[in-house]
């Protein structure tokens, strides 16, 4: 059975548990970045802006933009594997 947490305004909230991040390595020289834009209006522009900012800060040589047919269509497993094989970084916007 799950616990139910009751939040009381007359008590201080408990501190959140510490979260560990996944290990990260340095961005390699001449990195290749894949951006996944979801087909929403201005999504491509936003992802390109992110890529431009990253290129100013990291040694990114090439940027590829992958366009989904629509926000509701998931990326196929083989497409994801291909991107992972050729890219050092894959960036996608998720959620609204």
C-alpha positions in Angstrom: 0.0 0.0 0.0 1.3 3.5 -0.8 1.9 6.2 1.8 -0.2 9.3 1.7 1.7 12.5 2.5 -0.3 15.2 4.2 1.1 18.7 3.9 0.3 20.9 6.8 0.7 24.7 6.5 1.6 25.0 10.2 4.7 22.8 9.9 7.9 23.2 8.0 8.1 20.9 5.0 10.6 18.1 5.1 13.8 18.6 3.1 13.8 16.9 -0.3 15.9 13.8 -0.8 19.2 14.3 -2.5 19.3 13.4 -6.2 22.3 12.0 -8.0 23.0 13.0 -11.6 24.1 10.6 -14.3 27.8 10.6 -14.9 28.9 13.1 -17.6 32.0 13.2 -19.6 33.6 16.2 -21.3 32.3 17.2 -24.7 34.8 15.8 -27.2 36.5 18.0 -29.8 34.5 18.4 -33.0 31.4 17.0 -31.4 28.3 16.3 -33.4 24.9 17.4 -31.9 21.5 16.2 -33.0 18.5 18.4 -32.1 15.0 16.9 -32.2 12.3 19.3 -33.0 8.8 18.2 -32.4 6.9 20.0 -35.2 5.3 22.6 -33.0 5.4 26.2 -34.2 8.8 27.8 -33.6 10.2 24.6 -32.1 12.9 24.5 -34.8 13.8 28.1 -34.1 14.1 27.4 -30.4 16.3 24.3 -30.9 18.5 26.2 -33.3 19.0 28.9 -30.7 20.0 26.3 -28.1 22.5 24.9 -30.6 24.0 28.3 -31.3 24.4 28.9 -27.6 26.1 25.5 -27.1 28.5 26.1 -30.0 29.7 29.3 -28.3 30.5 27.3 -25.1 31.6 23.9 -26.3 33.7 22.4 -29.1 30.7 21.5 -31.3 31.6 21.1 -35.0 28.3 20.1 -36.5 24.6 20.3 -35.7 21.9 18.2 -37.2 18.2 18.9 -36.8 15.8 16.0 -36.8 12.2 16.9 -37.5 9.4 14.8 -36.1 6.2 14.6 -38.1 4.2 15.9 -35.2 4.6 16.4 -31.4 2.4 13.3 -30.8 4.4 10.9 -32.9 7.2 9.2 -31.1 10.6 8.6 -32.6 11.0 5.0 -33.9 13.5 2.8 -32.1 15.7 2.5 -35.1 15.8 6.2 -35.6 16.9 6.7 -31.9 19.6 4.1 -32.3 21.0 5.8 -35.4 21.0 9.1 -33.7 22.8 7.7 -30.7 25.4 6.0 -32.9 26.4 9.2 -34.8 25.9 12.0 -32.2 27.8 13.0 -29.1 24.8 14.9 -27.7 21.1 14.5 -28.5 18.8 17.3 -27.3 15.1 17.2 -27.4 12.4 19.4 -26.0 9.8 17.5 -24.1 6.6 18.5 -22.3 4.7 21.7 -22.4 
